[in-house]
Structure formats: structure tokens, C-alpha cells
């Protein structure tokens, strides 16, 4: 059976390809692959040794050959030509009065197709634009509208962690991210802290949220009154990494507790049982009542 490889193209675009001709390939090698119409060049990311769900990928195309010197020279020339084409495309768009932002221009290795990636707030009628570009560049023109996350992926960059953006390294599909993911991880609701270069919520908010939720389910929520061997108190916060609750007693003592080392008590009952100034009067009244009851139960002479 042919080996399966993950290949990366310009703009961090990735796809799975079969090595039907059994070329000797290793990671980071440049290869020429089948494209929709003609040939494309990309870089091998890794060989796939485990089973992969390709239901959303379609049938994998073929790796035609390892890239030679001529292919690499053509790649360098293409990248330079794409930069020049982007400038010309922007001028053409302005001349047509279209409200759209050109993110990138990508020409197929054999020149049979040019793809223009753009963002826009609304639907754009670019039929006349396509006709003019097709007559100018003598090739098939495809305009593809993308979102801001895809824009950040194509541009590239580094995250607040100092590492390469996740969308440029290993993420293939963007999962929905909500502010609830940040709340579940006790992160501040500061857009500057939880947003990525694209202006949307960080993709990494989804990586650990399941672990946070699983650990938090083992503990009552912060503020819950609890009874421990050290006395009554309340849960101040949850230490997720050590799986412990930080408990503060009424005397100001702070200590840690594992699940099962404390008992949740009713807040109203805790208020009722708390010693007050009237506590001594209640105690004396109870003791006198007990004495009276004891005298009444004693046998008569």
C-alpha cells in the first residue's frame, strides 16, 4: 500500500498525498504533487503512520516526484512573481471600486491557475474583476474569500507565548471558541489577554478546557461553606494543577484539601450554628430546661 504523507504549501495550506511511486522521502523535502489542474509544489511535513480520518479531505492526490533544482528555481521565481501580482491586483480592485482586502496571491507551479485570497465584510460582485485579471494574466483566476483566522494563518506570525501560531503549525480546522472557555479556566475577560493576532479568541483556549472542567467537577464552587477537621470555613479557590481546594477557616487559617477531606454544609445552618452573644443565654436556658426535665422524671419519694 502507498505511504501517506502530510504536505504543506504556501500560506500554511496542508493536505494528504499518497506516495504511489515509492519515492524515498523524508521530512522537509520539497515535492511536486498533483493539483486540481496541473502540478503544485510543497514541503513534506511528516509521514503518516497511524490511521487518519480522510472523510472531509476527499481522495488523496499523488506525490509525483521529489522537487529538483529546476522546480525549486521555479518556486523562487513564482513567489517573487506572486508579490508583484498582488500589487497589481490591488490596483485593479481599487479601479473597480470594490471594497475588499487582498491577503495573498498564489500561483500554481505550472501557472495554470492563480488564486487570490481576500477578506470582505460583505458579499462582493467580482465578475468583471475576474474577467479583467484573466485577460491580463492569461490563466484561470479564482477569488477565494476567507475569514480573519485564515488571514492570520496565511500571513504567519508568533503568538503571545512566543511560539509559532498554532494555525501555522498543527491546526488544520478551526474549532468554535467562546468566552466560556476562558471563564472555565479562570482567565480574565480582557480581550488583549485572550485574543490572538487575528483579533479572535485564542485557539489554545480549547486545548486544556476539558481538563479544567473535569477537575472542577470534583469540587464545590468557590465560596461554598465546608466543614473540615480544622474547623468550618469556605472554599477560596481551586488549585487545578495540584487538584486541591484552597480552604479558609473562620479564624483565618488557610490550608489545602483534597476531594473527600471536607463536607459541604448548608450556608443557613452554618450561620445558625455560629457562636453569638446570645449563644451563652441559649446554652443556660437549655441547661435549665434540662434540669427541670430531669427533676420531673425522677421518681417520687
N, C-alpha and C positions, 0 to 999 in steps of 0.2 A: 504494500500500500504506500502511496506517495506521502512524503512528510509534509506536515503543515507548519507554515511559518507566519509570524505576525510582522508585517512590513509597514513602515511609516513613510509618509510622503510629505510634501511641502505643507506647512500650516498645521503640523501635528495630526494630519489625517491618517488614519490607520485602517488596515484591512488584512484579512487572512488569505493566504495564497498557498497553492499546492506546488511542491517541487516534483512535478511529474517526470522531469528529465534527469532527476537524481544528481543535480549539481552539488559539488562539495561547497557548502555554505557555512558561514559562522556569523555570529552577531557582529553588527556594524558594517557588514558587507553591503555594497550597493548592488542592486539587482534591477533588471529590466523586466517588467511584468506586463501581462495583458491589461488592456484598458477597454473602456466601452467601445471606442473606435481607435484602434491602433495600439501604441505602446506608451508605457509610463515608467518612470524611474523612481525608486525609493530605497530605503535603507532597512536592512533586516534588524528587527528588534530582538527577536528570540524564536527559538524552535519550540513548538507546542507539543509537549509530551503527554499531556493529560487530555481528557475529553472536553470539548468546548461546545457550548450551545450555539449553533450557527443558524437557528431558525429565523433570526432577524437579519442575518447577514446575506442570505441568498447563497447560491452555489459559489464556492471559492474559485477564483480565476487562477491562472497558472503563472509561475515564475518562468520566464522564457530563457534567461541567461544571466550570468553574473555581468555586471557593468564593466565594459572595457574602457580603455583610455579615450576612445572617440566618444563613448557615451558620457563619460564624466566631463569632457570638454564641452559637449553639447548641453549638459546640465548647467554648467557655469555660464555659458552664453545665454541659456534660457532665463536664468534667474536675473541676469542683467537686463535682458530684453523685457521681462515682466515689470521691472521697476519703471522703465521708460514708458511702457504701455499704460501703466497705472496713471502716470501723469497726464498722458494724452486722453485717457478715458475720462478723467475728472474734468478736463477742459470741455470735452464733448457733452458731458452731463450738464455742466453749467450753461452751455449754449442752448440746450434743450429746455432749460428751466426746471429740471427735475430736482425734487428735494430728497436726496439720498446720499449716503456716505459710503464711498468706496473703501473697503477694508483691505482687499488684496486682489491681485490678478494672478492667475495660474494658467500657464500654457502647457498643454500636453507635450511630452518629449518629442513626438513626431510632428507637432504643430497642427494636428488635425482638429483640435478643439481648444478654445480659450474660455475659462470660467472666471467670471467677475463676481466676487463676493461683496455684498453690500448690506448695510443696515438702513432701516427707514421706519418712521413711526406709523406710516400709513401705507396702503397699497399704492404701488407705483405702476403707471402705464408706460412701459419702456419699449413698446413695439417699434416705434420709429428709431429709438436709440439703437436697438439690436440691428436693424437694417443698415444703419449708417456704419456701425462698427464692423459688420460682416463684409460690407463692400470695401472698407478700408483695410482690414487685415486678411481678407480672403480666406477665412476659416470659419468653422462653426462657432457661434457665440452663445454662451449660456450665462444668464444672470441668476444668481442664487442669493436670495435674501436669508440672512442669518440673524441670530439673536446676539445680545451683548456678551453672553458667555462664550459663544463660538467665536466672537470677535477677539476676546481676550486669548482664546486658545490659538488662533492664527497669528496674532501679534507676538505672543510669548511674553515671559517675564518671570518674576520671582514673587513669592507670597510673603506675608508678614513673618513667617517662620524662617525666612532666609533661604528656603529651598525652592527649587523649580516648581512652578504652578502644577497642581495636581492634574489639571486638564491637559497639560503638556507632557505629562509623564505616563500616567497609567489609567486615567479615567477615559472610558470610551463613550459612555452615555451619562447625561446629566440627570441626576435624581432630584425630585422636588425637595426643596429645603424651606422650612418655615421658622418663624421666631420661636416656636415651641421647642425646637431642637436646642436653641440657645438657653431657654428657660430651664429645660430639664438638666442642663449641665451647669446651672447657676452662674451663667455668664452675664455680664452687664449688657443692658439693652442699648448699647452705644453703637450706632451704625458704623462709626470709624473703626471700632474694635472687631466687629463680626462681619464685615463686608470685605470682599476680595477686590482685585484690580478691575473686575468687570462692573463693580458697583452693586452687585447682588450678594446675597448671603454666602458665606464661605462654604464651599463644598465639603470641607473637612468637618463641619458641624454634624454630619451624618455618620462619621466613622465610629465614634465612641458612644453615641447617644443610647444605643441598646444596652451597653454595659452600665451606664448611669441609671437607666430606668430599672434594670434588673436588681441592682444593689439597693436603690431607694425603696423598692417594694418590700425589702426585708425590715425596714424601719418605719416608725410613725413619722409624720411630718414634723418639721421644726416647730417648736412652741408647744408640743404636746406634753402635758404633765405626766410624770412617770414616778414610780416608787422603786427604790433600789436599796441595797444593804446599807449604803452610806446615808440614806435619807430620801425625802421627797424632793423633786426638782422638775426640771423641764429639759427637753432636747433643744440644744442651742443650734447645732448644725450636724450634718452627716459628712464624715471623712470617707469619701468614695474610695480612695486608693487603699486605705487600710481596712475598709469595711467596718467602721466603728462609728458609734454615735457619740458626740461631744455633749455631755450632760452637765448642767449647772444646778447645784442644790440651792435651797433657800438660804443657806449660810454662806453662799458664795463659793463653795468648793466646786472645782471643775475637774472632771475625770472622764475616762472613756469607757464605753460599754459595748459589748458585742450583742448581737441578736439573742434574746432569751435571758439576758442578765438583768433585765428590768421589767416592770409591769406597768402597763398603761393604766392610769387612774382617771376617774371622771373629774373634770375640772370643778364642777359644782360641789362634789363630795370633798375634793381637796380644799376648797375654800371653807367648807363647813367644819372640817376636822382641824383646820389650822388654829393653834392656840391664840386666844384673845384675852382682853382684860376680864371679860365675863366668864372666861373658862374656869377660874377658881370658884366663882359663885355657883356655876353649874355643877362643879365637882362636889362642893359642900352640900348642895341641895340633893344631889344624887346619893351622897353618903348618908344624909339624914333620912332620906326616904328608905334607904336600905335598912337602916337601924330600926325604923318604925315597923317595916315589914317583918323584920326578924323578931321583934318583940311580939307581934301579933301571931306569929307562927309558933311561938314557944308554948309548951303545954302548961296548963294552969296547975296551981298547987293542989 
